Amino acid sequence: MGSEADTGIESPDGAANPIETDYEIGQDNIQTEIGPFGLDVHNPVFMISGLSIVAFVFLTLAFQESVGPMFNDLRGWLTSTFDWFFLSAANIFVILCLFLIVSPLGRVRLGGADATPDYSYSGWFAMLFAAGMGIGLMFYGVSEPISHFSSSIGGTAFGDDGMRTDWAPLGAAVGDADAAFDLGMAATIFHWGLHPWAIYATVALALALFSFNKGLPLTMRSVFYPIFGERVWGWTGHVIDILAVFATLFGLATSLGFGAEQANAGLDFLFGISVTDGSKVFLIIAITGVALISVLAGLDAGVKRLSEINMVLAALLLLFVVLVGPTMDIIKGFFTSLVAYVEYLPALSNPVGRADTNFSQGWTSFYWAWWISWSPFVGMFIARVSRGRTVREFITCVLIIPSLVCVFWMTAFGGTAVHMVSEGVTAIAEAGLPIKLFTMLEQLPMHAITSFLGIILVIVFFVTSSDSGSLVIDTITAGGKVDAPVPQRVFWCTFEGLVAIALLLGGGLGSLQAMAVSTGFPFAIVLLLACFSIIQGLRTEPAAVGPKSEATKADD
Amino acid sequence: MYQKMLVPVDLAHIDKMEKAIQTAIDLATHYKSELCFLAVGTNTPSSVAHSPKEFEQKLSDFAQETAGESGLKVSADAEIAHDLATDLSKILVRKADELGTDVIVMASHIPGIADHIFSSHGGYVASHADQSVFLVR
């Protein structure tokens, strides 16, 4: 008879405090055959989200002309009416995470007191980073610092109604290049630093806690058990899960749109392949194809391996820019930007009474909504690979380290570009958003190689977002089952590509962003409730006792 | 002729495995070989178990229940996969070697059109394992 010694599981999971419920995972699932393929899906969630997405793709493609302006109005209305809400919500997530690092609750271990991590630090970190930021770093790494720098140095401007018409953050910095640089970097880091990672960390922690420690299925609804009780298995839960699917799908499609736009612009820049709808659609199809291969290969053989390749390529490009660019300025810039970030953080994150409405609504609210719409996807993915970490270790690694990497990335790329602009290279400032990265690389030696590497990176980031996203949506729509039949992943992976295509054709990036923002709004409310659940859940957990801790030794 | 027999089981679909398990017990009795039950689970909660620990317990209970009375030497081995849907077949082949088994008896469905695109687990094991494989359909 098998004793503990000859089983495949290396260590016991130790103390945890599971939630008692009569719900059986998969009890609402339908297992059926469609044609030759077996399916195992959560009935209402899969049906409603699947059918709405299919309908959405067809309607958007059918009414391409009229949907564009509608999406843009929607985005404008949401980000200007609810800017205070988005900004306050993000601040709450940051405060919650920082609190958990220092509080005794941080000692709780995900997966039970004696659980051991599934992945090494490098594999874990590569996956959470590739999923979390991805294409955005490529798209905005050069363009955002430049935009904020230029608008800051341009100073403030007022319209007839006394409202600010400039896009500068806070009070701008007219004519003062150093101050404008600091302000621009602080604003960029603000959008890529603690706040987005706090949003991810919150969602990921909630999912990991309620799944690994409480024994509930790995899906958004489980997080709300402390609030809604058994009702989470009914329509309350269905609505939460469907919202999560929509948010993920549109958040992903936005990124895929950015990726297609930038990869196409890069190819045009390098090889003269013209920027047309046709070539973007072709790119999305080709890249979705690679993502399909990756999801079919699975988490370890596909997603993890690609994420690691991705990290190596990104590190190479970063290293190149640091060494070939103004090295000392970048290193100095890293520290001055960090200081500037801390200095401007209270003013930038202030949710009410802002004079710089264009900046706080057009940039900050949009970003927060976008991060929030991404959060179920990134959060669930991070949760799935984070079993065995303590809460403190988890938040430090998901919040602090990626934030610092983002600061370094932004100072290297943005700092170099701003440096070039102030030395009189006007091409970068004049180039369109997707092309700014390549115009900057052109100023450095070996630009043919680095630009090509840049395009490859955009594409690999694109693939790593798309494949991990498919896994996540599949899990949510299978009622938390991570072992649902493979054809379902193929369905979601394909539809991510189709949604991206539909939105690109029906109004371009504007509609993509609008949909991301629109699904981010309801989901932000869901996340605020999740904060309460996390505290509730952690308080009922026994504190971690690692393999080396005294409590475990006493057992031996 | 056979020393150790590997019997992969799906704890979520025990009802579909009766025939395969009976075949395994009969064969093992005949050759007086050791029976080794293998189940692969996930580290997230599933319909079978809420944690890897519970999964392991369920498998060992199941092994005892099914073959405890046969008088054979019975062992149970639980393995946790990161991505069960894609890794299962590969894990079965790997475990067959690691556990030192010389024959695999497992349930498989009747091949259909879909098997040309997504190989069945049984089909994969039969084409990749070094051991003799008995697929029960």
Interface residues (C-beta under 8 A of the other chain):
Chain A: M1 G2 D6 T7 G8 I9 P12 D13 A16 P18 E24 I25 G26 Q27 G35 P36 F37 G38 G111 G112 D118 S211 F212 G215 L216 P217 L218 L296 A297 G298 L299 D300 A301 G302 R384 V385 R387 L471 G480 K481 V482 D483 A484 P485 V486 P487 R489
Chain B: A12 T42 N43 T44 P45 S46 S47 H50 S51 P52 K53 E56 L59 S60 A63 Q64 V74 S75 A76 D77 A78 E79 I80 H82 D83 L84 A85 T86 D87 K95 G112 I113 A114 F118
